[in-house]
């Protein structure tokens, strides 16, 4: 009888220990990465925190948050030091070999942030008017008008001295004026050739001026916008030779390495974007949601995210291999991410 009582006590003790273990707080590693995870006044918030806390409340889970960097979070979850990891964590094949992931909570990708080249109107125009492209165009047109003026002067100087007479410089200047007025179709009528050669030159020039004016107008437009377009990045090829920034230990840093691109790496996206805003880099490569969120709140008029996705990314919750939480997390995630509230 005594050994039966001892066995019953032992069984009750084991059941008690098991219940106590189940009631222990989950160790949750948190990486601050707005809008997924935010930190304000010592409290964590954000899209992913709200999602996790709703699921935890549904299952009666108790949890304790520990803030960690990306590398520390991934290593800690893989080693079982944390029960799960929350943040802008990309589910990749390389990471899947070391830990597990929940169902994706969001899909986006790697994006590019650059400086916003929106300057004041007059400042932009004045800057473009002294730019080398515009000066080359203006210089070429000046030489063309000067050549036409000299040819008309040679044809008209004897038979039309009233309009193209005087010294060589006076006559060429009159011819230059006539060529410019004809090209712009102003039509003052103060000067006109009277010789056969002069009129043939005028006829050819009037037809050619239509093409010249169209080309010159397009060239001026291009010159006025060249400063804004020079920093545009439209493909991966445009990144070569640029000063690039990213976040250390992230998938964006891995992407740069895999594509043979050199970059400088920071602990967080805020620091990288701050350097970009100061003009110390050409672009920041990182997760699109994080770039857009931070730019909107800290660098709204200075930086912009380009409409170019370099690589698709699925964001998920990190779990230790074989975690018993995975199934319950997945059910909770799939029930919520399809709702209108989640989309908003």
C-alpha positions as CSV (number, residue, x, y, z in Angstrom):
1,X,0.0,0.0,0.0
2,X,2.8,2.3,0.9
3,X,4.5,1.9,-2.5
4,X,1.2,2.7,-4.3
5,X,0.9,5.9,-2.3
6,X,4.5,6.9,-3.2
7,X,3.8,6.1,-6.9
8,X,0.7,8.3,-6.8
9,X,2.6,11.1,-5.2
10,X,5.4,10.8,-7.8
11,X,2.8,10.9,-10.6
12,X,1.1,14.0,-9.2
13,X,4.5,15.7,-8.9
14,X,5.3,15.0,-12.5
15,X,1.9,16.3,-13.6
16,X,2.5,19.4,-11.6
17,X,5.9,20.0,-13.0
18,X,4.6,19.5,-16.5
19,X,1.8,22.0,-15.9
20,X,4.3,24.4,-14.4
21,X,6.5,24.1,-17.5
22,X,3.6,24.7,-19.8
23,X,2.7,27.9,-17.8
24,X,6.2,29.3,-18.1
25,X,6.5,32.5,-20.2
26,X,7.4,32.1,-23.8
27,X,10.8,33.7,-24.5
28,X,10.1,36.0,-27.5
29,X,13.0,37.7,-29.3
30,X,11.9,41.1,-30.8
31,X,13.7,43.0,-33.4
32,X,12.5,46.6,-33.8
33,X,11.7,47.0,-37.5
34,X,8.7,49.4,-38.2
35,X,6.0,48.9,-39.3
36,X,6.2,45.2,-38.2
37,X,7.6,46.0,-34.7
38,X,7.8,49.4,-33.2
39,X,9.1,50.6,-29.8
40,X,7.6,53.6,-28.1
41,X,7.9,54.6,-24.4
42,X,9.4,51.2,-23.5
43,X,6.5,49.2,-25.1
44,X,6.6,47.2,-28.2
45,X,3.9,47.7,-30.8
46,X,3.4,47.4,-34.6
47,X,1.7,45.2,-37.0
48,X,3.3,41.9,-36.1
49,X,3.2,42.5,-32.3
50,X,-0.6,43.0,-32.5
51,X,-1.0,39.9,-34.5
52,X,1.1,37.8,-32.1
53,X,-0.6,39.1,-29.0
54,X,-4.1,38.3,-30.5
55,X,-3.0,34.7,-31.1
56,X,-1.3,34.5,-27.7
57,X,-4.5,35.7,-26.0
58,X,-6.6,33.2,-27.9
59,X,-4.4,30.3,-26.7
60,X,-3.7,31.7,-23.2
61,X,0.1,32.0,-23.8
62,X,2.2,34.0,-21.4
63,X,5.3,35.6,-22.9
64,X,8.2,37.8,-22.2
65,X,9.8,40.1,-24.8
66,X,13.6,40.5,-25.2
67,X,14.9,43.0,-27.7
68,X,17.6,41.7,-30.0
69,X,19.5,42.5,-33.2
70,X,18.8,40.5,-36.3
71,X,21.8,38.2,-36.0
72,X,21.3,37.6,-32.3
73,X,17.6,36.8,-32.9
74,X,18.2,34.3,-35.6
75,X,21.0,32.6,-33.7
76,X,19.0,32.5,-30.5
77,X,15.9,31.0,-32.1
78,X,18.0,28.4,-34.0
79,X,19.7,27.4,-30.7
80,X,16.4,27.2,-28.8
81,X,17.3,30.1,-26.5
82,X,14.1,31.9,-27.7
83,X,10.7,30.2,-28.4
84,X,10.1,32.5,-31.4
85,X,11.4,35.7,-33.0
86,X,9.3,38.7,-34.2
87,X,10.5,41.3,-36.7
88,X,10.9,41.9,-40.4
89,X,12.4,38.5,-40.8
90,X,12.7,37.2,-44.3
91,X,12.1,33.4,-44.8
92,X,14.9,32.2,-47.0
93,X,16.3,28.8,-48.0
94,X,19.6,29.5,-46.1
95,X,17.7,30.4,-42.9
96,X,15.3,27.5,-43.3
97,X,18.3,25.1,-43.0
98,X,18.8,26.3,-39.4
99,X,15.3,27.2,-38.1
100,X,11.7,27.0,-39.0
101,X,9.2,29.7,-40.1
102,X,5.5,30.3,-39.7
103,X,3.2,31.0,-42.6
104,X,4.2,34.3,-44.3
105,X,2.5,37.3,-42.8
106,X,3.4,39.6,-45.6
107,X,5.0,39.6,-49.1
108,X,7.1,42.5,-50.5
109,X,10.7,42.7,-51.5
110,X,14.0,44.5,-51.6
111,X,13.7,48.1,-52.8
112,X,15.9,51.1,-53.4
113,X,15.8,54.4,-51.6
114,X,17.4,57.5,-53.2
115,X,17.5,61.2,-52.6
116,X,14.5,63.1,-53.8
117,X,15.7,65.5,-56.5
118,X,12.8,68.0,-56.2
119,X,14.4,71.4,-56.2
120,X,12.7,74.8,-56.4
121,X,11.7,75.7,-60.0
122,X,14.0,78.6,-60.6
123,X,16.9,76.9,-58.9
124,X,16.4,73.9,-61.2
125,X,16.2,76.0,-64.3
126,X,19.2,78.2,-63.5
127,X,21.3,75.1,-62.6
128,X,20.3,73.5,-65.9
129,X,21.1,76.6,-68.0
130,X,24.7,76.5,-66.9
131,X,25.0,72.7,-67.2
132,X,27.5,71.3,-69.8
133,X,24.7,69.6,-71.9
134,X,22.8,72.8,-72.3
135,X,25.9,74.9,-73.0
136,X,27.0,72.5,-75.7
137,X,23.5,72.7,-77.4
138,X,23.4,76.5,-77.2
139,X,27.0,76.8,-78.5
140,X,26.2,74.5,-81.5
141,X,23.1,76.6,-82.4
142,X,25.1,79.8,-82.1
143,X,27.7,78.6,-84.5
144,X,25.0,77.5,-87.0
145,X,23.4,80.9,-86.9
146,X,26.7,82.6,-87.3
147,X,27.5,80.4,-90.4
148,X,24.1,81.2,-92.0
149,X,24.6,84.9,-91.2
150,X,28.0,84.9,-92.9
151,X,26.7,83.1,-96.0
152,X,23.8,85.6,-96.4
153,X,26.1,88.5,-95.9
154,X,28.4,87.2,-98.7
155,X,25.4,86.8,-101.0
156,X,23.7,90.2,-100.2
157,X,26.5,92.6,-99.3
158,X,26.8,94.2,-102.8
159,X,23.1,94.2,-104.0
160,X,21.5,94.8,-100.6
161,X,23.9,97.1,-98.7
162,X,21.1,98.8,-96.8
163,X,20.2,95.6,-94.9
164,X,23.5,93.6,-95.0
165,X,26.1,96.3,-95.7
166,X,28.8,98.0,-93.7
167,X,31.9,96.3,-92.4
168,X,32.2,92.5,-92.3
169,X,31.3,92.4,-88.6
170,X,28.2,94.6,-89.2
171,X,27.1,92.5,-92.2
172,X,27.6,89.2,-90.4
173,X,25.8,90.5,-87.4
174,X,22.8,91.5,-89.6
175,X,22.9,88.1,-91.2
176,X,23.0,86.4,-87.7
177,X,20.0,88.5,-86.7
178,X,18.1,87.5,-89.9
179,X,18.8,83.8,-89.4
180,X,17.6,83.9,-85.8
181,X,14.4,85.7,-86.6
182,X,13.7,83.3,-89.5
183,X,14.4,80.3,-87.4
184,X,12.0,81.4,-84.6
185,X,9.3,82.5,-87.2
186,X,9.0,85.8,-85.5
187,X,8.9,87.5,-88.9
188,X,9.9,91.1,-88.2
189,X,10.5,91.7,-91.9
190,X,13.2,94.3,-91.2
191,X,15.8,92.3,-93.1
192,X,15.2,90.1,-96.2
193,X,17.5,88.8,-99.0
194,X,16.9,90.0,-102.5
195,X,19.5,88.0,-104.5
196,X,18.8,84.6,-106.0
197,X,21.5,83.0,-103.9
198,X,20.2,84.7,-100.7
199,X,16.7,83.7,-101.3
200,X,17.7,80.1,-102.0
201,X,19.6,80.1,-98.7
202,X,16.5,81.6,-97.0
203,X,14.3,78.9,-98.5
204,X,16.6,76.0,-97.4
205,X,17.0,77.6,-93.9
206,X,13.2,78.0,-93.4
207,X,12.7,74.3,-94.1
208,X,15.7,73.2,-92.1
209,X,14.8,75.6,-89.2
210,X,11.6,73.5,-88.5
211,X,13.8,70.5,-87.7
212,X,16.4,72.6,-85.9
213,X,13.8,74.2,-83.6
214,X,12.2,70.9,-82.8
215,X,15.5,69.3,-82.0
216,X,16.6,72.3,-79.9
217,X,13.4,72.3,-78.0
218,X,13.7,68.6,-77.1
219,X,17.4,69.2,-76.2
220,X,16.5,72.1,-73.9
221,X,13.9,69.9,-72.2
222,X,16.4,67.2,-71.7
223,X,19.0,69.6,-70.4
224,X,16.5,71.1,-67.9
225,X,15.7,67.6,-66.5
226,X,19.1,66.0,-66.8
227,X,20.0,66.8,-63.2
228,X,16.9,65.0,-61.9
229,X,17.3,62.0,-64.2
230,X,21.0,61.5,-63.7
231,X,20.5,59.9,-60.3
232,X,17.5,57.7,-61.4
233,X,18.1,53.9,-61.0
234,X,15.9,51.9,-63.2
235,X,17.6,48.4,-63.2
236,X,20.2,46.4,-61.3
237,X,22.7,47.4,-63.9
238,X,22.3,51.1,-62.8
239,X,23.6,50.1,-59.3
240,X,27.1,49.4,-60.5
241,X,29.6,52.1,-59.5
242,X,27.1,53.7,-57.1
243,X,27.7,54.2,-53.4
244,X,25.3,51.8,-51.8
245,X,24.2,51.3,-48.1
246,X,22.4,48.5,-46.4
247,X,21.8,46.8,-43.0
248,X,24.3,44.3,-41.7
249,X,23.3,40.6,-41.5
250,X,20.2,41.2,-43.6
251,X,18.9,39.6,-46.8
252,X,19.6,42.9,-48.6
253,X,23.3,42.7,-47.6
254,X,23.3,39.1,-48.8
255,X,21.7,40.2,-52.1
256,X,24.4,42.9,-52.7
257,X,27.1,40.3,-52.1
258,X,25.5,37.7,-54.4
259,X,25.2,40.4,-57.2
260,X,28.9,41.5,-56.9
261,X,28.0,44.9,-55.5
262,X,30.0,46.7,-52.8
263,X,28.2,48.3,-49.9
264,X,28.6,49.9,-46.5
265,X,26.5,48.3,-43.8
266,X,24.8,49.8,-40.7
267,X,23.0,48.4,-37.6
268,X,19.6,49.6,-38.7
269,X,17.9,51.2,-41.6
270,X,17.5,54.6,-39.9
271,X,21.2,55.1,-39.8
272,X,21.7,54.1,-43.4
273,X,18.9,56.5,-44.6
274,X,20.4,59.3,-42.5
275,X,23.7,59.0,-44.4
276,X,21.8,59.0,-47.7
277,X,19.9,62.1,-46.7
278,X,23.3,63.8,-46.0
279,X,24.4,63.0,-49.5
280,X,27.1,60.5,-48.4
281,X,25.6,57.7,-50.6
282,X,23.6,57.2,-53.8
283,X,21.1,54.6,-52.6
284,X,20.0,52.4,-49.7
285,X,19.0,48.8,-50.5
286,X,16.7,47.2,-48.0
287,X,13.2,45.8,-47.3
288,X,10.6,48.0,-49.0
289,X,8.1,48.2,-46.0
290,X,10.9,49.4,-43.7
291,X,12.2,51.9,-46.2
292,X,8.8,53.4,-46.9
293,X,7.8,53.6,-43.3
294,X,11.0,55.3,-42.1
295,X,11.1,57.7,-45.1
296,X,7.5,58.7,-44.6
297,X,8.2,59.6,-40.9
298,X,11.7,60.9,-40.9
299,X,12.8,61.9,-44.4
300,X,9.6,62.7,-46.2
301,X,10.8,65.5,-48.4
302,X,14.4,64.4,-48.7
303,X,14.2,60.7,-49.8
304,X,12.0,58.5,-52.0
305,X,11.6,54.8,-52.7
306,X,11.9,53.9,-56.3
307,X,9.1,51.7,-57.9
308,X,11.5,48.9,-58.5
309,X,11.5,45.5,-56.6
310,X,14.9,43.8,-56.8
311,X,13.9,40.5,-55.2
312,X,10.6,39.2,-53.7
313,X,10.6,38.5,-49.9
314,X,8.2,36.7,-47.7
315,X,8.1,37.9,-44.0
316,X,7.4,35.3,-41.3
317,X,7.8,34.5,-37.6
318,X,11.0,32.6,-36.8
319,X,10.7,29.4,-34.7
320,X,13.2,26.8,-33.4
321,X,13.3,23.6,-35.5
322,X,10.3,21.3,-34.6
323,X,8.6,24.0,-32.5
324,X,5.2,22.8,-31.2
325,X,3.9,26.4,-31.6
326,X,4.1,26.3,-35.4
327,X,0.7,24.8,-36.1
328,X,-1.2,27.0,-33.7
329,X,0.6,30.1,-35.0
330,X,-0.1,29.2,-38.6
331,X,-3.8,28.8,-37.9
332,X,-4.0,32.1,-36.2
333,X,-2.0,33.9,-38.9
334,X,-4.1,32.5,-41.7
335,X,-7.4,33.4,-39.9
336,X,-6.3,37.1,-39.6
337,X,-4.1,38.1,-42.6
338,X,-7.1,37.7,-45.0
339,X,-9.2,40.2,-43.1
340,X,-9.9,43.8,-44.1
341,X,-8.4,45.1,-40.8
342,X,-5.1,43.4,-41.6
343,X,-5.0,44.9,-45.1
344,X,-5.7,48.4,-43.7
